[in-house]
Amino acid sequence: MLRAHKSRAIDAQLFTWPDTNPALLGSRCTACGFHAFPAAASCARCGAVDPASVRLPRRGTLWAWTIQRFMPKEPYRSSETSETFRPYGVGYIELPGALRIESRLTESDPAKLRIGQAMELAVYVHRIEADGTEVMNYAFKPLDVESRQ
C-alpha cells in the first residue's frame, strides 16, 4: 500500500509548492521595473512601495558557481549529518528579464558545470520532520549534464 507523503515548502513566500511547475516568487517594482528575490515590500532601487508579486522564470543561465565542500553552520537544518554530508554546487543563476539569484545546484561535479550553462528550477527534499513531513527547498539543475573532457 502506497502512503501519501505530506510536504511543505521551506518557506511559502519563496516558491510555489505544491505545484507541477514550481516557480520562485519575487517582486517587480511598478515604478522602475526592478526585480527582487525574495519578494520585497519596497524597491531597493527607487524606494517605491507596493511592488507587484511575480513568478520568476523557471529557466536561466549559470553565471558563476563553486562547490560547497563543508556543512553549513547552525542554524542550517537539513536531514544531513556530518556523516552523510555530500558537497554540493552553489551558483548565481541569471533569470532572463529579471535578475541574478544565488541558489543551490543539483549538480556537484565540476566537470559537469560551466558558465553559460542552461539551468532549470528543481524542488528537492531538504529535510524530513519528526511527523514525516517532507520540507521542500529549491535548487537549479543543469539542462545538459555532459562532461567537459
Secondary structure as UniProt FT lines:
FT   STRAND          7..9
FT   TURN            12..14
FT   STRAND          24..28
FT   TURN            30..32
FT   STRAND          35..36
FT   TURN            44..46
FT   STRAND          52..55
FT   STRAND          59..68
FT   TURN            74..75
FT   TURN            82..84
FT   STRAND          88..94
FT   TURN            96..97
FT   STRAND          100..105
FT   HELIX           110..112
FT   TURN            115..116
FT   STRAND          118..128
FT   TURN            130..131
FT   STRAND          134..142
//
